[in-house]
Amino acid sequence: MTRITTHILDLSRGKPAPNVEVTLERAGPDRRWQRLGAARTDANGRIADFPGAGELIAGAHRLRFAVAAYFDSQSIKAFFPSVEITFDVTSPSEHHHVPLLLSPFGYSTYRGT
């Protein structure tokens, strides 16, 4: 288990965003991004694990949310086709929950628990 989780809340609909592909990456020693794993949000807009991602280690990580297909499925024209959230893992033993609050023309995030 990666100890990194996420969920997406579509603020424009007041509902979770299901079936959104999210990719987890880590910056390598050469500062290039390395793909660790990918998953799709469940019916509640959540991802509890990124299969194959391995053990969490300290360093810069990034979640890439492919939201264009989600908005297309809702017949909504959106400004952002994808969202990238970069964050530092300083304590790999801790849980890192990184939610995405999404709307067609903006987004917000925070470190959750």
C-alpha positions as CSV (number, residue, x, y, z in Angstrom):
1,M,0.0,0.0,0.0
2,T,1.4,3.4,-1.0
3,R,-0.1,5.4,2.0
4,I,-1.2,8.0,-0.6
5,T,-4.9,8.3,-1.2
6,T,-7.1,10.7,-3.0
7,H,-10.7,11.6,-3.8
8,I,-12.4,14.0,-6.1
9,L,-15.5,16.0,-5.3
10,D,-17.2,17.7,-8.3
11,L,-18.2,21.0,-6.7
12,S,-20.4,22.0,-9.6
13,R,-22.6,19.0,-9.1
14,G,-22.1,18.5,-5.3
15,K,-21.1,14.8,-6.0
16,P,-18.0,12.6,-6.2
17,A,-16.4,12.2,-9.5
18,P,-16.3,8.5,-10.5
19,N,-14.1,6.8,-13.1
20,V,-11.3,9.4,-13.3
21,E,-7.9,8.1,-14.1
22,V,-5.2,9.3,-11.6
23,T,-1.5,8.6,-12.1
24,L,1.0,8.7,-9.2
25,E,4.5,9.7,-10.0
26,R,7.7,10.4,-8.0
27,A,10.7,12.6,-8.9
28,G,13.8,10.5,-9.4
29,P,17.4,11.4,-8.5
30,D,17.7,13.0,-11.9
31,R,14.5,15.0,-11.2
32,R,12.6,13.2,-14.0
33,W,9.2,11.9,-13.1
34,Q,8.8,8.2,-12.7
35,R,5.4,6.6,-12.9
36,L,4.6,4.5,-9.8
37,G,1.1,3.5,-10.5
38,A,-2.4,4.5,-11.7
39,A,-6.0,3.8,-10.7
40,R,-9.5,5.1,-11.4
41,T,-11.7,6.7,-8.8
42,D,-14.5,4.5,-7.6
43,A,-18.2,5.3,-7.4
44,N,-17.5,7.6,-4.4
45,G,-14.7,9.4,-6.2
46,R,-12.0,7.7,-4.1
47,I,-8.7,5.9,-4.7
48,A,-7.5,4.0,-1.6
49,D,-4.4,2.5,-3.2
50,F,-2.2,2.7,-6.3
51,P,-1.5,-0.9,-7.2
52,G,2.1,-1.6,-8.0
53,A,3.4,1.7,-6.6
54,G,5.5,0.0,-3.9
55,E,6.7,1.4,-0.7
56,L,6.4,5.1,-0.1
57,I,9.7,7.0,0.2
58,A,10.5,10.6,0.9
59,G,10.7,13.1,-1.9
60,A,8.6,15.0,-4.4
61,H,5.4,13.2,-5.7
62,R,2.8,14.1,-8.2
63,L,-0.8,13.1,-8.8
64,R,-2.1,13.6,-12.3
65,F,-5.8,13.7,-12.7
66,A,-7.2,13.2,-16.2
67,V,-10.4,15.1,-15.8
68,A,-11.3,15.8,-19.5
69,A,-13.0,12.5,-20.0
70,Y,-15.0,12.9,-16.8
71,F,-16.3,16.3,-17.8
72,D,-17.0,15.0,-21.4
73,S,-19.1,12.2,-19.8
74,Q,-21.1,14.9,-18.0
75,S,-21.5,16.9,-21.2
76,I,-19.7,19.8,-19.5
77,K,-17.1,22.0,-21.3
78,A,-14.2,22.5,-18.9
79,F,-11.2,24.7,-19.0
80,F,-8.7,22.3,-17.5
81,P,-8.3,18.9,-19.3
82,S,-6.0,17.7,-16.5
83,V,-4.9,18.7,-13.0
84,E,-1.4,18.0,-11.5
85,I,-0.8,18.3,-7.8
86,T,2.9,18.1,-6.7
87,F,3.7,17.6,-3.0
88,D,6.5,16.6,-0.8
89,V,6.5,13.4,1.3
90,T,8.7,14.0,4.3
91,S,7.4,11.3,6.6
92,P,6.8,8.1,4.5
93,S,5.3,6.3,7.5
94,E,2.4,8.8,7.6
95,H,-0.8,8.7,5.5
96,H,-0.9,11.3,2.8
97,H,-4.5,12.1,1.6
98,V,-4.6,14.6,-1.3
99,P,-8.2,15.4,-2.3
100,L,-9.2,17.4,-5.3
101,L,-12.1,19.8,-5.2
102,L,-13.0,20.3,-8.8
103,S,-15.2,22.5,-11.0
104,P,-15.2,23.1,-14.8
105,F,-13.2,26.3,-14.4
106,G,-11.1,25.8,-11.2
107,Y,-9.9,23.5,-8.6
108,S,-8.5,23.4,-5.1
109,T,-6.7,20.9,-2.9
110,Y,-5.3,20.4,0.6
111,R,-3.6,17.8,2.7
112,G,-6.3,15.7,4.3
113,T,-6.1,13.0,6.9
